[in-house]
Amino acid sequence: QVQVAESGGGMGQHGGSLTLSCAASGLTFTNYDIYWFREAPGKEREFVASVTWHGGTAYTADSVKGRFTTSADRTKNTAYLHMNSLKPEDTAVYFCRSDNSWGRGTQVTVSN
């Protein structure tokens, strides 16, 4: 069974950048794309972006398109969410998912 764990959250400044990591484990982790979600206080969890391990098409939500990108390094079993031009509305707990496995999330807080 695939397991994932997020890291890299913290404080960011408006207009700044942060990169989140999603470490995957399990014999078949490369069979499943990595999906990034976020959950802001009082809001439902929403899709942010996805990435494949094999260089396939990645997708980003309209709310982060042009600001967030994804990458994945199979040699490190790690996928990344590169967040640029941060906005206060990006403040949320960010989760990664592989197959049916979710991480515990990492908090991102963007100040004005």
C-alpha positions as CSV (number, residue, x, y, z in Angstrom):
1,Q,0.0,0.0,0.0
2,V,1.2,3.5,-0.9
3,Q,1.8,6.0,1.9
4,V,2.5,9.7,1.5
5,A,3.7,12.4,3.9
6,E,3.8,16.1,3.3
7,S,6.5,18.6,4.5
8,G,7.7,22.1,3.7
9,G,4.8,24.2,5.0
10,G,5.2,27.3,7.0
11,M,4.9,31.0,6.8
12,G,5.1,32.7,3.4
13,Q,4.9,36.3,2.4
14,H,2.4,37.8,-0.1
15,G,4.2,37.5,-3.4
16,G,6.7,35.0,-2.0
17,S,7.4,31.4,-2.7
18,L,7.2,28.1,-0.9
19,T,7.8,24.5,-2.0
20,L,6.0,21.6,-0.5
21,S,7.2,18.0,-0.7
22,C,5.3,14.8,-0.8
23,A,7.3,11.7,0.1
24,A,5.8,8.5,-1.2
25,S,6.5,4.9,-0.1
26,G,5.3,1.5,-1.1
27,L,6.3,-0.9,-3.9
28,T,3.7,0.5,-6.4
29,F,3.9,4.2,-5.7
30,T,4.9,5.1,-9.2
31,N,1.6,3.5,-10.5
32,Y,-0.4,6.4,-9.0
33,D,-0.3,10.1,-9.8
34,I,0.1,12.5,-6.9
35,Y,-2.7,14.9,-6.2
36,W,-2.4,18.1,-4.2
37,F,-5.4,19.4,-2.3
38,R,-5.9,22.2,0.2
39,E,-8.4,23.0,2.9
40,A,-8.8,26.5,4.2
41,P,-10.6,27.2,7.5
42,G,-14.4,27.0,7.0
43,K,-14.0,25.7,3.4
44,E,-14.2,22.4,1.7
45,R,-11.1,20.6,0.6
46,E,-10.3,21.5,-2.9
47,F,-8.1,20.2,-5.7
48,V,-4.9,22.2,-6.4
49,A,-2.7,20.3,-8.8
50,S,-1.6,16.9,-9.9
51,V,1.6,15.4,-11.1
52,T,2.7,12.1,-12.7
53,W,5.9,10.2,-12.0
54,H,6.5,9.6,-15.7
55,G,6.4,13.1,-17.2
56,G,2.8,13.0,-18.2
57,T,0.4,15.9,-18.3
58,A,0.1,17.7,-15.0
59,Y,-3.1,19.7,-14.0
60,T,-3.6,22.7,-11.9
61,A,-6.7,24.4,-10.6
62,D,-7.7,27.7,-12.2
63,S,-7.2,29.4,-8.8
64,V,-3.4,28.6,-8.9
65,K,-2.8,28.4,-12.6
66,G,0.3,30.3,-13.6
67,R,1.5,30.5,-10.0
68,F,1.8,26.9,-8.8
69,T,3.7,24.1,-10.6
70,T,4.4,20.5,-9.8
71,S,7.3,18.2,-10.3
72,A,8.2,14.7,-9.3
73,D,11.5,12.9,-8.7
74,R,11.2,9.1,-8.8
75,T,14.8,8.7,-7.6
76,K,13.8,10.5,-4.4
77,N,10.3,9.1,-4.2
78,T,9.2,12.7,-3.8
79,A,6.7,15.0,-5.5
80,Y,6.7,18.7,-5.2
81,L,4.3,21.6,-5.2
82,H,6.1,24.8,-6.2
83,M,4.1,27.8,-5.0
84,N,5.0,31.2,-6.4
85,S,3.3,34.6,-6.2
86,L,1.6,33.6,-2.9
87,K,-1.6,35.3,-1.9
88,P,-3.2,35.4,1.6
89,E,-6.0,33.3,0.1
90,D,-3.5,30.5,-0.4
91,T,-3.5,30.0,3.4
92,A,-4.6,26.4,4.0
93,V,-3.6,23.0,5.1
94,Y,-2.1,21.3,2.1
95,F,-2.5,17.6,1.5
96,C,-1.1,15.1,-1.0
97,R,-2.8,12.0,-2.1
98,S,-1.7,8.9,-3.9
99,D,-4.3,6.3,-4.8
100,N,-6.5,6.2,-1.6
101,S,-3.8,7.3,0.7
102,W,-3.7,10.8,2.2
103,G,-1.0,12.5,4.1
104,R,-1.7,14.4,7.4
105,G,-1.2,17.7,5.7
106,T,1.1,20.7,6.2
107,Q,0.0,24.2,7.1
108,V,0.8,27.1,4.8
109,T,0.1,30.6,6.1
110,V,0.6,33.6,3.8
111,S,0.8,37.0,5.4
112,N,0.0,40.3,3.8
